Amino acid sequence: NICFSGIKADAIIAKVNHKLCVAAGSACTSALAQPSHVLKAMGLSEADCYSSIRFCLGKQNTEQEIDTALALLKEATEKLV
């Protein structure tokens, strides 16, 4: 999970849609319109909870895939700041 403080997660997700699979909130509450109780328990503010994006990585992911994801996120967030 990464928090992009000051940027709504939904806006970032819209920018990387169909290029990167990410979600807002936790897996168990992704359908709810409320901040993740897990992120709140970790000390994130409500605003930062809504600015957080969840990623799933596994041992099959390559370094190139991670570099691509980072480049897409950098491009998306620079346009939203």
LOZA-975781 format. One record per atom (N, C-alpha, C, O): atom name; x, y, z. Coordinates in nm, 3 decimals, decimal comma. Example, Ala and Ser with C-alpha at 12.3 -4.5 7.8 and 13.67 -1.06 7.14 Angstrom:
<mimis>
vexnu / X / Y / Z
N / 1,319 / -0,569 / 0,780;
CA / 1,230 / -0,450 / 0,780;
C / 1,320 / -0,330 / 0,780;
O / 1,424 / -0,332 / 0,846;
N / 1,285 / -0,225 / 0,708;
CA / 1,367 / -0,106 / 0,714;
C / 1,290 / 0,003 / 0,787;
O / 1,341 / 0,114 / 0,804;
</mimis>
This chain:
<mimis>
vexnu / X / Y / Z
N / 0,084 / -0,117 / 0,000;
CA / 0,000 / 0,000 / 0,000;
C / 0,089 / 0,122 / 0,000;
O / 0,184 / 0,131 / 0,077;
N / 0,057 / 0,217 / -0,087;
CA / 0,131 / 0,343 / -0,095;
C / 0,032 / 0,457 / -0,084;
O / -0,072 / 0,457 / -0,150;
N / 0,066 / 0,555 / -0,001;
CA / -0,016 / 0,674 / 0,013;
C / 0,044 / 0,787 / -0,070;
O / 0,162 / 0,820 / -0,055;
N / -0,037 / 0,846 / -0,156;
CA / 0,001 / 0,962 / -0,235;
C / -0,071 / 1,082 / -0,174;
O / -0,170 / 1,131 / -0,228;
N / -0,019 / 1,128 / -0,060;
CA / -0,085 / 1,231 / 0,018;
C / -0,121 / 1,352 / -0,067;
O / -0,038 / 1,405 / -0,141;
N / -0,247 / 1,395 / -0,054;
CA / -0,295 / 1,511 / -0,128;
C / -0,355 / 1,480 / -0,263;
O / -0,408 / 1,569 / -0,329;
N / -0,348 / 1,354 / -0,305;
CA / -0,406 / 1,313 / -0,433;
C / -0,505 / 1,200 / -0,405;
O / -0,470 / 1,101 / -0,341;
N / -0,627 / 1,214 / -0,453;
CA / -0,727 / 1,109 / -0,433;
C / -0,687 / 0,983 / -0,510;
O / -0,648 / 0,990 / -0,627;
N / -0,696 / 0,870 / -0,444;
CA / -0,660 / 0,742 / -0,505;
C / -0,740 / 0,717 / -0,633;
O / -0,687 / 0,666 / -0,731;
N / -0,868 / 0,754 / -0,632;
CA / -0,952 / 0,732 / -0,750;
C / -0,900 / 0,806 / -0,872;
O / -0,911 / 0,757 / -0,984;
N / -0,843 / 0,925 / -0,851;
CA / -0,788 / 1,002 / -0,963;
C / -0,665 / 0,933 / -1,022;
O / -0,648 / 0,929 / -1,144;
N / -0,581 / 0,878 / -0,936;
CA / -0,463 / 0,805 / -0,985;
C / -0,507 / 0,679 / -1,058;
O / -0,456 / 0,649 / -1,166;
N / -0,601 / 0,607 / -0,999;
CA / -0,649 / 0,484 / -1,061;
C / -0,706 / 0,512 / -1,200;
O / -0,685 / 0,435 / -1,293;
N / -0,779 / 0,623 / -1,215;
CA / -0,835 / 0,659 / -1,345;
C / -0,725 / 0,685 / -1,448;
O / -0,742 / 0,654 / -1,566;
N / -0,612 / 0,742 / -1,405;
CA / -0,502 / 0,772 / -1,497;
C / -0,428 / 0,646 / -1,542;
O / -0,377 / 0,642 / -1,654;
N / -0,421 / 0,544 / -1,458;
CA / -0,347 / 0,423 / -1,494;
C / -0,440 / 0,308 / -1,535;
O / -0,394 / 0,196 / -1,557;
N / -0,569 / 0,337 / -1,544;
CA / -0,668 / 0,235 / -1,580;
C / -0,629 / 0,165 / -1,711;
O / -0,589 / 0,231 / -1,807;
N / -0,641 / 0,036 / -1,714;
CA / -0,610 / -0,050 / -1,829;
C / -0,460 / -0,063 / -1,854;
O / -0,419 / -0,126 / -1,952;
N / -0,377 / -0,004 / -1,768;
CA / -0,232 / -0,017 / -1,781;
C / -0,171 / -0,084 / -1,658;
O / -0,065 / -0,147 / -1,666;
N / -0,241 / -0,068 / -1,545;
CA / -0,188 / -0,117 / -1,418;
C / -0,305 / -0,159 / -1,331;
O / -0,405 / -0,088 / -1,322;
N / -0,293 / -0,274 / -1,267;
CA / -0,401 / -0,323 / -1,180;
C / -0,372 / -0,281 / -1,037;
O / -0,283 / -0,335 / -0,971;
N / -0,447 / -0,183 / -0,989;
CA / -0,436 / -0,134 / -0,853;
C / -0,577 / -0,110 / -0,800;
O / -0,673 / -0,107 / -0,876;
N / -0,587 / -0,092 / -0,669;
CA / -0,718 / -0,066 / -0,608;
C / -0,701 / 0,029 / -0,490;
O / -0,593 / 0,041 / -0,433;
N / -0,810 / 0,094 / -0,457;
CA / -0,812 / 0,179 / -0,338;
C / -0,865 / 0,098 / -0,221;
O / -0,950 / 0,011 / -0,239;
N / -0,817 / 0,127 / -0,103;
CA / -0,867 / 0,058 / 0,016;
C / -0,809 / -0,081 / 0,031;
O / -0,723 / -0,124 / -0,046;
N / -0,858 / -0,150 / 0,131;
CA / -0,812 / -0,286 / 0,156;
C / -0,895 / -0,386 / 0,075;
O / -1,005 / -0,353 / 0,031;
N / -0,843 / -0,503 / 0,056;
CA / -0,913 / -0,604 / -0,023;
C / -1,048 / -0,641 / 0,037;
O / -1,144 / -0,665 / -0,035;
N / -1,055 / -0,644 / 0,170;
CA / -1,179 / -0,687 / 0,235;
C / -1,285 / -0,577 / 0,238;
O / -1,402 / -0,606 / 0,265;
N / -1,247 / -0,451 / 0,212;
CA / -1,345 / -0,343 / 0,216;
C / -1,341 / -0,256 / 0,090;
O / -1,387 / -0,142 / 0,093;
N / -1,288 / -0,307 / -0,019;
CA / -1,271 / -0,226 / -0,140;
C / -1,404 / -0,180 / -0,199;
O / -1,407 / -0,082 / -0,274;
N / -1,512 / -0,249 / -0,168;
CA / -1,643 / -0,209 / -0,222;
C / -1,713 / -0,105 / -0,134;
O / -1,815 / -0,049 / -0,174;
N / -1,658 / -0,079 / -0,017;
CA / -1,721 / 0,016 / 0,075;
C / -1,669 / 0,157 / 0,050;
O / -1,553 / 0,176 / 0,013;
N / -1,755 / 0,255 / 0,071;
CA / -1,718 / 0,396 / 0,051;
C / -1,671 / 0,458 / 0,181;
O / -1,712 / 0,569 / 0,216;
N / -1,587 / 0,387 / 0,253;
CA / -1,532 / 0,438 / 0,378;
C / -1,384 / 0,403 / 0,384;
O / -1,340 / 0,309 / 0,318;
N / -1,308 / 0,478 / 0,462;
CA / -1,164 / 0,449 / 0,468;
C / -1,136 / 0,313 / 0,532;
O / -1,213 / 0,265 / 0,616;
N / -1,027 / 0,254 / 0,491;
CA / -0,988 / 0,123 / 0,544;
C / -0,961 / 0,131 / 0,693;
O / -0,885 / 0,217 / 0,739;
N / -1,022 / 0,042 / 0,769;
CA / -0,997 / 0,038 / 0,912;
C / -0,853 / -0,004 / 0,942;
O / -0,798 / 0,033 / 1,045;
N / -0,793 / -0,081 / 0,853;
CA / -0,655 / -0,124 / 0,871;
C / -0,561 / -0,004 / 0,856;
O / -0,471 / 0,015 / 0,938;
N / -0,582 / 0,078 / 0,753;
CA / -0,498 / 0,196 / 0,734;
C / -0,516 / 0,294 / 0,849;
O / -0,419 / 0,356 / 0,894;
N / -0,639 / 0,309 / 0,897;
CA / -0,663 / 0,398 / 1,011;
C / -0,592 / 0,345 / 1,136;
O / -0,536 / 0,423 / 1,213;
N / -0,595 / 0,213 / 1,156;
CA / -0,527 / 0,153 / 1,271;
C / -0,376 / 0,170 / 1,263;
O / -0,307 / 0,173 / 1,365;
N / -0,325 / 0,182 / 1,141;
CA / -0,182 / 0,206 / 1,122;
C / -0,145 / 0,352 / 1,145;
O / -0,027 / 0,388 / 1,143;
N / -0,245 / 0,437 / 1,166;
CA / -0,218 / 0,576 / 1,198;
C / -0,239 / 0,675 / 1,084;
O / -0,210 / 0,793 / 1,101;
N / -0,288 / 0,630 / 0,970;
CA / -0,314 / 0,722 / 0,860;
C / -0,437 / 0,806 / 0,890;
O / -0,533 / 0,758 / 0,950;
N / -0,433 / 0,930 / 0,848;
CA / -0,551 / 1,016 / 0,861;
C / -0,656 / 0,969 / 0,762;
O / -0,627 / 0,891 / 0,671;
N / -0,778 / 1,015 / 0,780;
CA / -0,884 / 0,978 / 0,686;
C / -0,849 / 1,024 / 0,545;
O / -0,871 / 0,951 / 0,448;
N / -0,794 / 1,145 / 0,533;
CA / -0,756 / 1,197 / 0,401;
C / -0,649 / 1,108 / 0,337;
O / -0,657 / 1,079 / 0,217;
N / -0,549 / 1,065 / 0,415;
CA / -0,446 / 0,978 / 0,359;
C / -0,500 / 0,839 / 0,325;
O / -0,451 / 0,775 / 0,233;
N / -0,599 / 0,793 / 0,399;
CA / -0,663 / 0,665 / 0,363;
C / -0,723 / 0,674 / 0,223;
O / -0,713 / 0,579 / 0,145;
N / -0,784 / 0,787 / 0,192;
CA / -0,844 / 0,805 / 0,060;
C / -0,741 / 0,836 / -0,048;
O / -0,775 / 0,842 / -0,166;
N / -0,616 / 0,855 / -0,008;
CA / -0,507 / 0,880 / -0,102;
C / -0,417 / 0,757 / -0,118;
O / -0,309 / 0,767 / -0,176;
N / -0,460 / 0,644 / -0,066;
CA / -0,378 / 0,523 / -0,065;
C / -0,422 / 0,424 / -0,172;
O / -0,540 / 0,408 / -0,201;
N / -0,323 / 0,359 / -0,230;
CA / -0,347 / 0,260 / -0,335;
C / -0,283 / 0,128 / -0,294;
O / -0,171 / 0,124 / -0,244;
N / -0,357 / 0,022 / -0,318;
CA / -0,312 / -0,113 / -0,283;
C / -0,253 / -0,182 / -0,406;
O / -0,312 / -0,180 / -0,514;
N / -0,136 / -0,241 / -0,386;
CA / -0,067 / -0,316 / -0,492;
C / -0,052 / -0,460 / -0,447;
O / -0,036 / -0,487 / -0,327;
N / -0,056 / -0,551 / -0,539;
CA / -0,027 / -0,691 / -0,510;
C / 0,093 / -0,732 / -0,593;
O / 0,093 / -0,721 / -0,716;
N / 0,195 / -0,779 / -0,526;
CA / 0,316 / -0,826 / -0,592;
C / 0,342 / -0,969 / -0,549;
O / 0,309 / -1,009 / -0,438;
N / 0,402 / -1,043 / -0,637;
CA / 0,438 / -1,181 / -0,606;
C / 0,574 / -1,215 / -0,660;
O / 0,638 / -1,133 / -0,726;
N / 0,618 / -1,334 / -0,632;
CA / 0,753 / -1,373 / -0,675;
C / 0,765 / -1,384 / -0,828;
O / 0,876 / -1,387 / -0,881;
N / 0,651 / -1,389 / -0,897;
CA / 0,656 / -1,396 / -1,043;
C / 0,672 / -1,258 / -1,108;
O / 0,702 / -1,249 / -1,227;
N / 0,652 / -1,151 / -1,032;
CA / 0,669 / -1,018 / -1,089;
C / 0,816 / -0,994 / -1,119;
O / 0,905 / -1,031 / -1,043;
N / 0,839 / -0,930 / -1,233;
CA / 0,976 / -0,902 / -1,275;
C / 1,015 / -0,760 / -1,235;
O / 0,929 / -0,676 / -1,205;
N / 1,144 / -0,734 / -1,235;
CA / 1,194 / -0,600 / -1,207;
C / 1,142 / -0,502 / -1,313;
O / 1,111 / -0,387 / -1,281;
N / 1,132 / -0,547 / -1,436;
CA / 1,080 / -0,462 / -1,544;
C / 0,935 / -0,423 / -1,518;
O / 0,897 / -0,309 / -1,542;
N / 0,853 / -0,516 / -1,471;
CA / 0,713 / -0,485 / -1,440;
C / 0,703 / -0,380 / -1,328;
O / 0,619 / -0,291 / -1,334;
N / 0,789 / -0,392 / -1,229;
CA / 0,789 / -0,295 / -1,120;
C / 0,835 / -0,159 / -1,170;
O / 0,776 / -0,057 / -1,134;
N / 0,938 / -0,156 / -1,254;
CA / 0,985 / -0,030 / -1,312;
C / 0,877 / 0,035 / -1,397;
O / 0,861 / 0,157 / -1,393;
N / 0,803 / -0,044 / -1,472;
CA / 0,692 / 0,007 / -1,554;
C / 0,583 / 0,066 / -1,465;
O / 0,530 / 0,174 / -1,493;
N / 0,549 / -0,004 / -1,359;
CA / 0,447 / 0,045 / -1,266;
C / 0,490 / 0,178 / -1,205;
O / 0,409 / 0,270 / -1,195;
N / 0,614 / 0,187 / -1,164;
CA / 0,664 / 0,312 / -1,106;
C / 0,660 / 0,426 / -1,207;
O / 0,624 / 0,539 / -1,171;
N / 0,695 / 0,399 / -1,331;
CA / 0,691 / 0,503 / -1,435;
C / 0,548 / 0,550 / -1,460;
O / 0,523 / 0,670 / -1,474;
N / 0,454 / 0,456 / -1,465;
CA / 0,313 / 0,493 / -1,485;
C / 0,260 / 0,575 / -1,368;
O / 0,188 / 0,673 / -1,389;
N / 0,296 / 0,536 / -1,247;
CA / 0,251 / 0,610 / -1,129;
C / 0,314 / 0,749 / -1,124;
O / 0,247 / 0,846 / -1,086;
N / 0,440 / 0,759 / -1,160;
CA / 0,507 / 0,889 / -1,161;
C / 0,438 / 0,983 / -1,260;
O / 0,409 / 1,098 / -1,228;
N / 0,412 / 0,933 / -1,380;
CA / 0,345 / 1,013 / -1,482;
C / 0,205 / 1,055 / -1,435;
O / 0,167 / 1,171 / -1,451;
N / 0,132 / 0,963 / -1,379;
CA / -0,005 / 0,993 / -1,334;
C / -0,007 / 1,096 / -1,222;
O / -0,086 / 1,190 / -1,225;
N / 0,080 / 1,078 / -1,124;
CA / 0,078 / 1,170 / -1,009;
C / 0,131 / 1,308 / -1,046;
O / 0,084 / 1,408 / -0,991;
N / 0,226 / 1,316 / -1,136;
CA / 0,278 / 1,447 / -1,179;
C / 0,168 / 1,528 / -1,247;
O / 0,165 / 1,650 / -1,236;
N / 0,078 / 1,462 / -1,317;
CA / -0,032 / 1,530 / -1,385;
C / -0,140 / 1,575 / -1,287;
O / -0,219 / 1,665 / -1,318;
N / -0,144 / 1,514 / -1,169;
CA / -0,250 / 1,544 / -1,073;
C / -0,207 / 1,642 / -0,964;
O / -0,291 / 1,689 / -0,887;
N / -0,080 / 1,671 / -0,956;
CA / -0,031 / 1,763 / -0,851;
C / -0,060 / 1,906 / -0,888;
O / -0,026 / 1,998 / -0,813;
</mimis>
